């Protein structure tokens, strides 16, 4: 069955009642398809033992070990908080577990008993403490027989939550959804899957939620990301030709572009030069360009966008430069004003907070063609904005 055909309501899964269904609704999850498609935001590696005091400075590394509880005490106003002192059974290292507003722990954790501890332990004063932790009881005889085998829970998914939803609930429900789904068929042709070495969709979904290894998780991420971009491109190609048609822009490199690039205190990389040539070629075609520019932070993607914008402006066109947040849009506007000052490019900034006469004056200048580069947020696409 294809993933899109899994339209059964999640309320049919065991354990999902009315309230849980409402919490899922807040996350946009209504069907089996929605639940399976809601990929984790991170992971917890519980595949090996990390003793108290052995975790590194990486916040993603948590303690995963066995401990013996030494004391359990209530404290604070109304005695609503619990302080539990535990010692690692491996290295005898002590830690303080602070359960704020978790009085139930005083009735479930007992001195002298053994527990499986998973916690974010950090230095505090001269000791080690944690306020985020899980404790599960373990029988002493099991520790002697199977030992670290009990610690290996694999790599567990961490999901975005809403209201009363917990990671335990999400993991349970996703497992149930995958079981109900059965085998998830691929929609992408096998020849494409072979060419790009994609993981089968059924396996990719199961590995993205419950990885059996770091390698499989990496392959699943890559395969699902490829599919997302593939369908995005396919959708763009399927747009009616009338929506894609536009006036072509000359692909030649204008003097203003050359002077701007020469004014930079560094040379463009080979990749930047290559992609700029490709963008000019795309812009000179009869159809709208659909291009995703990918690169590491600081690799010069924004500079490529500035040069491309200047190329369009040199042909007499106007450019709308949109950023996802107001802060980033303002930063881009300040940088553009500085970069293009000597080029004579007329730069303006527009967001939802520009009101009244200032907004009206800006829109009139834009409509008259007196603004070359308009930078802003989604306000650039407001109904009263005319280029």
C-alpha positions in Angstrom: 0.0 0.0 0.0 1.2 3.5 -0.8 1.8 5.9 2.2 -0.8 8.3 0.9 -3.4 5.6 1.0 -3.1 5.1 4.8 -6.0 7.4 5.6 -7.4 5.5 8.6 -8.0 7.7 11.7 -5.4 7.2 14.4 -8.2 6.9 17.0 -8.5 3.3 15.7 -5.1 2.5 17.3 -5.1 0.9 20.8 -4.5 3.4 23.5 -5.6 6.6 21.6 -8.7 8.0 23.3 -10.5 11.3 22.8 -8.0 13.5 24.7 -4.9 11.9 23.1 -6.6 12.3 19.7 -7.0 16.1 20.5 -3.3 16.4 21.4 -2.3 14.8 18.1 -4.7 17.1 16.3 -2.6 20.1 17.6 0.4 18.5 15.8 -1.5 18.1 12.6 -1.7 14.3 13.0 -5.0 12.8 12.2 -4.3 9.7 10.1 -2.0 6.7 10.1 -0.2 8.4 7.2 0.3 11.6 9.3 1.7 9.7 12.2 4.2 7.7 10.2 5.2 10.8 8.3 5.9 12.7 11.5 9.6 12.0 11.7 11.6 12.4 15.0 13.4 15.7 15.8 16.2 13.8 17.4 17.4 10.5 18.9 18.6 9.1 22.2 21.4 6.5 21.9 20.8 4.0 24.6 22.8 1.2 23.0 25.7 1.2 25.5 26.6 2.0 29.0 27.7 5.5 30.1 28.5 5.6 33.8 27.9 8.6 36.0 30.7 11.1 35.5 31.7 9.6 32.2 29.4 11.7 30.0 31.1 14.4 28.0 30.2 18.1 27.5 27.9 17.3 24.6 24.3 17.9 25.7 23.2 15.0 23.5 25.2 12.5 25.6 23.2 11.2 28.6 24.1 8.8 31.4 22.9 5.3 30.8 23.7 3.0 33.7 22.6 1.0 36.7 22.4 2.7 40.1 21.5 1.9 43.7 19.2 4.3 45.5 20.7 5.6 48.8 18.1 8.0 50.0 14.8 9.6 48.9 13.7 12.9 50.6 10.9 15.4 50.0 11.9 19.1 50.1 10.7 22.6 49.2 7.5 24.5 49.7 4.7 22.1 50.3 7.3 19.2 50.0 6.4 18.8 46.3 10.0 18.1 45.2 12.0 14.9 45.6 15.8 14.6 46.0 17.1 11.1 45.3 20.8 10.2 45.9 22.0 7.3 43.8 25.4 5.5 43.2 26.5 3.9 40.0 27.0 0.1 40.4 30.0 0.2 38.1 32.2 3.0 39.4 30.4 3.9 42.7 30.0 7.6 41.5 27.3 9.5 43.3 24.7 11.7 41.7 21.7 13.8 43.0 18.5 13.5 41.1 16.1 16.4 41.6 12.5 15.6 40.8 10.7 18.9 40.8 6.9 18.5 41.3 7.4 14.8 41.0 6.2 13.7 44.5 5.1 10.3 43.1 8.8 9.3 43.0 8.8 9.2 46.8 6.3 6.3 46.6 8.1 4.4 43.7 11.8 4.8 44.5 13.2 3.0 47.6 16.6 3.2 49.3 18.6 0.0 48.8 16.9 -0.9 45.5 18.4 -1.0 42.0 17.4 1.0 39.0 18.2 1.6 35.4 19.0 5.3 35.2 18.9 7.4 32.0 19.7 11.0 32.8 21.2 14.3 31.7 23.7 14.6 34.5 25.8 17.8 34.8 28.2 19.3 37.3 26.6 21.4 40.0 28.9 22.9 42.7 31.2 20.0 43.9 28.8 17.3 42.8 26.8 15.9 39.9 23.0 16.5 39.5 20.2 15.9 37.1 16.6 17.2 36.9 15.8 15.3 33.6 15.9 11.6 34.3 14.2 8.2 34.0 14.4 5.5 36.7 13.2 2.0 36.1 13.4 -0.7 38.7 15.7 -3.6 38.1 16.0 -6.8 40.2 19.4 -7.4 41.8 19.5 -11.0 40.5 18.9 -9.8 36.9 22.0 -7.5 37.2 24.1 -10.5 38.2 22.8 -12.7 35.3 22.4 -10.4 32.2 24.2 -7.2 33.3 24.6 -4.6 30.5 22.2 -6.5 28.2 19.4 -4.7 30.0 21.0 -1.3 29.2 20.9 -1.9 25.4 17.6 -0.3 24.3 19.0 0.8 21.0 18.6 4.2 19.4 15.3 5.7 20.5 13.4 8.5 18.6 12.6 11.8 20.2 9.5 13.6 18.9 8.0 17.0 19.1 5.3 16.9 21.8 2.1 18.7 22.5 0.2 19.0 25.8 0.1 15.7 27.7 1.7 13.6 25.0 4.9 11.9 26.1 7.8 10.2 24.3 6.6 6.9 25.5 3.2 7.5 24.0 4.6 8.6 20.7 6.9 5.6 20.4 4.0 3.2 21.3 1.6 4.8 18.8 4.2 5.0 15.9 5.0 1.3 16.4 1.3 0.5 16.3 0.9 2.7 13.1 3.7 0.9 11.4 2.2 -2.5 12.3 -1.2 -1.5 10.9 0.4 -0.1 7.7 2.0 -3.4 6.8 4.3 -3.1 3.8 4.6 0.5 2.4 5.2 0.4 -1.3 7.5 2.7 -3.2 6.1 5.2 -5.7 9.4 6.2 -7.2 10.5 4.0 -10.1 13.0 1.3 -9.3 15.5 2.6 -11.9 15.7 5.9 -10.0 16.0 4.1 -6.7 18.9 2.0 -8.1 20.6 5.0 -9.6 20.7 7.0 -6.4 21.0 4.0 -4.0 17.8 4.8 -2.2 16.6 2.7 0.8 13.1 1.1 0.1 10.4 3.4 1.5 9.1 0.8 3.9 12.5 0.2 5.5 13.3 4.0 5.4 10.2 4.8 7.5 11.0 2.0 10.0 14.6 3.0 10.3 13.9 6.7 10.7 11.6 5.9 13.6 13.5 3.0 15.2 17.0 2.9 13.8 18.8 -0.5 14.0 22.2 1.3 13.5 23.6 4.8 12.8 24.4 3.8 9.2 20.8 2.8 8.6 19.5 6.0 10.2 21.8 8.0 7.9 20.6 6.1 4.8 17.0 6.5 5.8 17.3 10.2 6.2 19.0 10.6 2.9 16.4 8.5 1.1 13.4 10.4 2.6 15.1 13.7 1.9 15.6 12.7 -1.7 11.9 11.8 -2.0 10.8 15.1 -0.6 12.9 17.1 -3.1 11.9 14.7 -5.9 8.2 15.4 -5.3 8.8 19.1 -4.9 10.5 19.2 -8.4 7.8 17.0 -9.9 5.1 19.3 -8.6 6.9 22.3 -10.0 7.2 20.6 -13.4 3.6 19.8 -13.5 2.5 23.4 -13.1 0.5 24.6 -16.1 2.8 26.1 -18.8 1.1 29.5 -18.5 2.3 29.7 -14.9 5.8 28.9 -15.9 6.1 31.3 -18.8 7.9 34.6 -18.3 10.1 37.1 -20.1 13.6 35.7 -20.5 16.6 37.6 -19.1 19.9 37.9 -21.0 22.5 35.5 -19.8 25.5 37.8 -20.4 27.6 39.0 -17.5 27.1 42.8 -17.1 29.8 45.3 -16.3 28.1 46.0 -12.9 28.3 42.4 -12.0 32.0 42.2 -12.9 32.8 45.4 -11.0 30.9 44.2 -7.9 32.7 40.8 -7.9 36.1 42.6 -8.3 35.2 44.9 -5.3 35.0 42.0 -3.0 37.9 41.4 -0.6 38.2 37.8 -1.8 37.7 35.7 -4.9 34.7 33.6 -5.6 35.1 29.9 -5.2 35.0 27.6 -8.2 31.6 26.3 -7.0 30.2 29.9 -6.7 31.3 30.7 -10.2 29.8 27.5 -11.5 26.4 27.9 -9.9 26.3 31.6 -11.0 26.7 30.5 -14.6 24.0 27.9 -14.1 21.6 30.5 -12.6 22.2 33.0 -15.4 21.4 30.2 -17.9 18.2 29.3 -16.0 17.1 32.9 -15.9 17.7 33.3 -19.7 15.2 30.5 -20.4 11.5 30.9 -21.2 10.3 29.3 -17.9 10.6 30.3 -14.3 13.7 29.0 -12.5 13.2 26.3 -9.8 16.5 25.9 -8.1 17.7 24.9 -4.6 21.1 26.2 -3.6 22.6 23.9 -0.9 25.8 24.5 1.0 27.3 24.6 4.5 26.9 27.6 6.8 29.3 30.3 5.7 29.9 28.7 2.3 28.7 31.9 0.4 25.1 31.0 -0.6 23.8 34.5 0.2 26.6 36.1 -1.9 25.5 34.0 -4.9 22.0 35.3 -4.3 23.2 39.0 -4.2 25.1 38.5 -7.5 22.1 36.8 -9.1 19.9 39.7 -7.9 22.3 42.2 -9.4 22.2 40.3 -12.7 18.4 40.6 -12.9 18.5 44.3 -11.9 21.0 45.0 -14.7 18.4 43.8 -17.2 15.9 46.3 -15.9 14.0 43.9 -13.6 13.1 44.3 -10.0 14.0 41.8 -7.4 12.1 40.6 -4.3 14.4 39.1 -1.7 12.5 37.2 1.0 13.8 36.0 4.4 12.0 33.7 6.8 12.3 36.0 9.8 12.2 39.7 10.4 15.6 39.7 12.1 17.3 37.9 9.1 15.4 40.2 6.7 16.7 43.3 8.5 20.3 41.9 8.5 20.1 41.2 4.7 18.8 44.7 4.1 21.7 46.3 6.0 24.2 44.1 4.2 22.7 44.8 0.8 22.6 48.5 1.4 26.3 48.5 2.1 27.3 46.1 -0.7 25.3 47.8 -3.5 25.8 51.4 -2.4 28.5 52.1 -5.1 26.6 50.1 -7.7 23.7 52.5 -7.6 21.2 49.7 -6.7 18.2 51.2 -4.9 17.4 49.0 -1.9 14.3 49.1 0.4 13.0 47.1 3.3 9.4 46.0 3.9 7.7 43.9 6.6 4.4 43.8 8.4 5.3 46.6 10.8 5.6 49.2 8.0 2.3 51.0 8.1 0.5 54.2 7.1 2.3 56.9 5.0 5.7 55.3 5.1 4.3 52.1 3.6 2.2 54.0 1.0 5.2 56.0 -0.1 7.3 52.8 -0.4 4.7 51.0 -2.4 4.3 54.0 -4.8 8.0 54.0 -5.4 8.1 50.3 -6.0 5.2 50.4 -8.5 6.9 53.3 -10.3 10.1 51.2 -10.7 12.2 53.4 -8.4 13.1 50.5 -6.2 15.4 47.8 -7.6 15.8 45.5 -4.7 13.0 45.0 -2.1 14.0 42.9 0.9 11.6 41.7 3.6 9.5 38.9 5.0 6.2 37.4 3.6 4.9 40.9 3.5 6.5 41.1 0.1 3.5 39.1 -1.2 0.8 41.2 0.3 -2.1 42.1 -2.1 -1.2 45.8 -2.2 2.4 45.2 -3.2 2.9 45.8 -6.9 6.1 45.5 -8.8 
